[in-house]
Amino acid sequence: MIKMSAHKSPRVSFADVVIEAMPFSEELIAWCASHPEIKQALKVANPDRFIALGHVTTSFSSNKPEDQVIGFYTYDYMAERFKQDFIVNVGNTNREFVLYTRLPKEDKGLYGRCVKDINEFFAVYGKRSDYAGTHHPSLEEITGLNEPVLTDRALRYIELGAQLKSDGLSRITQDQLRDTLRHIREAKIENVKL
């Protein structure tokens, strides 16, 4: 988690706000904060192309059952399709995480051990057809999960994506990002109390 001091506030990025708002564990949020290559590669942290659906699924591959697989959905409003990437909680210990996403060919060697290409995920965790067809889920597959909040977001974000594609993304100030991050953290604390 990003710590803000009273004297000198660190620069807050859109990625910081999105990661904090995702239903990720505190350990995963802290891992992302200490591994900037993950923030750089996360689709959900790139508002110029993706909208995070704010939903995760967890599972265990039959090929590597000791690792927890965290799937999360985004809407790629430029390509007008849903995508799912995966973060693996290595050993299900909440001490090491690896993001699997589509990496541009020219960037494959830049990310190190914390970010790997989605093809590596399918080679390791997708044997025996585990996770087949999950990287590009259709709207029908998402709504078929029978999760009303996820279905509502998916439908609304298709419309929002069309608007963003035509109007562009307005620039957000540091004060707005810090204020949003503060509200997210306060809401989390309030939810823990309930």
Secondary structure in CASP SS format (residue, H / E / C, confidence):
PFRMAT SS
TARGET T0000
AUTHOR 0000-0000-0000
METHOD secondary structure of the structure
MODEL  1
M C 1.00
I C 1.00
K C 1.00
M C 1.00
S C 1.00
A C 1.00
H C 1.00
K C 1.00
S C 1.00
P C 1.00
R C 1.00
V C 1.00
S C 1.00
F H 1.00
A H 1.00
D H 1.00
V H 1.00
V H 1.00
I H 1.00
E H 1.00
A H 1.00
M C 1.00
P C 1.00
F C 1.00
S C 1.00
E H 1.00
E H 1.00
L H 1.00
I H 1.00
A H 1.00
W H 1.00
C H 1.00
A H 1.00
S H 1.00
H C 1.00
P H 1.00
E H 1.00
I H 1.00
K H 1.00
Q H 1.00
A H 1.00
L C 1.00
K H 1.00
V H 1.00
A H 1.00
N C 1.00
P C 1.00
D C 1.00
R C 1.00
F E 1.00
I E 1.00
A E 1.00
L E 1.00
G E 1.00
H E 1.00
V E 1.00
T E 1.00
T E 1.00
S E 1.00
F E 1.00
S C 1.00
S C 1.00
N C 1.00
K C 1.00
P C 1.00
E C 1.00
D C 1.00
Q E 1.00
V E 1.00
I E 1.00
G E 1.00
F E 1.00
Y E 1.00
T E 1.00
Y E 1.00
D E 1.00
Y C 1.00
M C 1.00
A C 1.00
E C 1.00
R E 1.00
F E 1.00
K E 1.00
Q E 1.00
D E 1.00
F E 1.00
I E 1.00
V E 1.00
N E 1.00
V H 1.00
G H 1.00
N H 1.00
T C 1.00
N C 1.00
R C 1.00
E C 1.00
F E 1.00
V E 1.00
L E 1.00
Y E 1.00
T E 1.00
R C 1.00
L C 1.00
P C 1.00
K H 1.00
E H 1.00
D H 1.00
K C 1.00
G C 1.00
L C 1.00
Y C 1.00
G H 1.00
R H 1.00
C H 1.00
V E 1.00
K E 1.00
D E 1.00
I H 1.00
N H 1.00
E H 1.00
F H 1.00
F H 1.00
A H 1.00
V H 1.00
Y H 1.00
G C 1.00
K H 1.00
R H 1.00
S H 1.00
D C 1.00
Y C 1.00
A C 1.00
G C 1.00
T C 1.00
H C 1.00
H C 1.00
P C 1.00
S C 1.00
L H 1.00
E H 1.00
E H 1.00
I H 1.00
T H 1.00
G C 1.00
L C 1.00
N C 1.00
E C 1.00
P H 1.00
V H 1.00
L H 1.00
T H 1.00
D H 1.00
R H 1.00
A H 1.00
L H 1.00
R H 1.00
Y H 1.00
I H 1.00
E H 1.00
L H 1.00
G H 1.00
A H 1.00
Q H 1.00
L H 1.00
K H 1.00
S H 1.00
D H 1.00
G C 1.00
L C 1.00
S C 1.00
R C 1.00
I C 1.00
T C 1.00
Q H 1.00
D H 1.00
Q H 1.00
L H 1.00
R H 1.00
D H 1.00
T H 1.00
L H 1.00
R H 1.00
H H 1.00
I H 1.00
R H 1.00
E H 1.00
A H 1.00
K H 1.00
I H 1.00
E H 1.00
N H 1.00
V H 1.00
K H 1.00
L C 1.00
END
